Amino acid sequence: MLITATELPDVLIFEPKVFKDERGYFYESFNHAKFEAAIGRPVKFVQDNQSKSQQGVIRGLHFQAAPSAQGKLVRCVAGEVFDVAVDIRPGSPTFGQWSGALLSADNCRQLWIPEGFAHGFSTLSKSAIILYKTTDYYNPQAERTILWDDPSLAIDWRVEHPILSEKDKVAPLMQELLENNNGY
Ligand SMILES: Cc1cn([C@H]2C[C@H](O)[C@@H](COP(=O)(O)OP(=O)(O)O[C@H]3O[C@H](C)C(=O)[C@H](O)[C@H]3O)O2)c(=O)[nH]c1=O
């Protein structure tokens, strides 16, 4: 398994060893012991999620406020997405910075996004299916959103005129969340 650092020290790209032969391919999509050894701490995933999106969809930016914060291990099993993590940990040296990775069914890459980051992705292929593990359960009361095109983040989503949920269309700016302190 190849592990690559990103611009955000705690956000990592995992590339599993893919065994290809005349039948197709095989790879271990998750190995708990290897994953914990790679990130250097115990991690317990409690929920698996799956979503399908059409080209041009952006889902995000989302996170759950503490104590329901979720770490996410994201992979794309059909098509291609640009997966983005934003450091929203107050006091972090990379606070407000983002990092993105192309995840696709072909590159088999996975993005590890620890607790304390907001997450979103844009759909680059005709459609895309992502699967992701989370380290805490869904808690609607703890759900928070940040506006996808918040100018203070200036994320390049690589899509024009994105398709958004009604919730995402009206998400607050990160500064608004900080000011009224309901985001953390
Ligand atoms: C996240 C979630 C949602 N739901 C229900 C709530 C809604 O009735 C429906 C669709 O939810 P939503 O529109 O929030 O789905 P996404 O826009 O894909 O949200 C996700 O997208 C970004 C990229 C994330 O990282 C989060 O996991 C999550 O916020 O599924 C559940 O029942 N359980 C869940 O864990």
The ligand as an SDF file (V2000), in Angstrom:
LIG
                    3D

 35 37  0  0  0  0  0  0  0  0999 V2000
  -24.9570   11.6950    5.6930 C   0  0  0  0  0  0  0  0  0  0  0  0
  -26.1970   10.9110    5.9750 C   0  0  0  0  0  0  0  0  0  0  0  0
  -27.4120   11.2720    5.4370 C   0  0  0  0  0  0  0  0  0  0  0  0
  -28.5270   10.5240    5.7180 N   0  0  0  0  0  0  0  0  0  0  0  0
  -29.7990   10.9180    5.0950 C   0  0  0  0  0  0  0  0  0  0  0  0
  -30.2090   12.3520    5.3560 C   0  0  0  0  0  0  0  0  0  0  0  0
  -30.9330   12.7520    4.0930 C   0  0  0  0  0  0  0  0  0  0  0  0
  -32.3200   12.4250    4.1910 O   0  0  0  0  0  0  0  0  0  0  0  0
  -30.3130   11.8900    3.0000 C   0  0  0  0  0  0  0  0  0  0  0  0
  -29.3390   12.6570    2.1180 C   0  0  0  0  0  0  0  0  0  0  0  0
  -28.4370   13.3280    2.9760 O   0  0  0  0  0  0  0  0  0  0  0  0
  -27.5050   14.4730    2.4210 P   0  0  0  0  0  0  0  0  0  0  0  0
  -28.2330   15.2690    1.3800 O   0  0  0  0  0  0  0  0  0  0  0  0
  -26.9240   15.2050    3.5990 O   0  0  0  0  0  0  0  0  0  0  0  0
  -26.3680   13.6190    1.6810 O   0  0  0  0  0  0  0  0  0  0  0  0
  -24.9740   14.2110    1.1840 P   0  0  0  0  0  0  0  0  0  0  0  0
  -25.1480   15.5700    0.5880 O   0  0  0  0  0  0  0  0  0  0  0  0
  -24.3600   13.1510    0.3560 O   0  0  0  0  0  0  0  0  0  0  0  0
  -24.1500   14.3920    2.5190 O   0  0  0  0  0  0  0  0  0  0  0  0
  -22.9110   13.7340    2.7240 C   0  0  0  0  0  0  0  0  0  0  0  0
  -22.0020   14.3560    1.8560 O   0  0  0  0  0  0  0  0  0  0  0  0
  -20.7300   14.7040    2.3380 C   0  0  0  0  0  0  0  0  0  0  0  0
  -19.7620   14.6570    1.1860 C   0  0  0  0  0  0  0  0  0  0  0  0
  -20.2510   13.9990    3.5350 C   0  0  0  0  0  0  0  0  0  0  0  0
  -19.0490   13.8320    3.7650 O   0  0  0  0  0  0  0  0  0  0  0  0
  -21.2250   13.5640    4.5460 C   0  0  0  0  0  0  0  0  0  0  0  0
  -21.0790   12.1840    4.8210 O   0  0  0  0  0  0  0  0  0  0  0  0
  -22.6170   13.8430    4.1980 C   0  0  0  0  0  0  0  0  0  0  0  0
  -22.9080   15.1510    4.6600 O   0  0  0  0  0  0  0  0  0  0  0  0
  -29.6100   10.8390    3.6920 O   0  0  0  0  0  0  0  0  0  0  0  0
  -28.5010    9.4170    6.5420 C   0  0  0  0  0  0  0  0  0  0  0  0
  -29.5330    8.7690    6.7800 O   0  0  0  0  0  0  0  0  0  0  0  0
  -27.2900    9.0620    7.0970 N   0  0  0  0  0  0  0  0  0  0  0  0
  -26.1400    9.7590    6.8530 C   0  0  0  0  0  0  0  0  0  0  0  0
  -25.0600    9.3760    7.3640 O   0  0  0  0  0  0  0  0  0  0  0  0
  1  2  1  0
  2  3  2  0
  2 34  1  0
  3  4  1  0
  4  5  1  0
  4 31  1  0
  5  6  1  0
  5 30  1  0
  6  7  1  0
  7  8  1  0
  7  9  1  0
  9 10  1  0
  9 30  1  0
 10 11  1  0
 11 12  1  0
 12 13  2  0
 12 14  1  0
 12 15  1  0
 15 16  1  0
 16 17  2  0
 16 18  1  0
 16 19  1  0
 19 20  1  0
 20 21  1  0
 20 28  1  0
 21 22  1  0
 22 23  1  0
 22 24  1  0
 24 25  2  0
 24 26  1  0
 26 27  1  0
 26 28  1  0
 28 29  1  0
 31 32  2  0
 31 33  1  0
 33 34  1  0
 34 35  2  0
M  END
$$$$
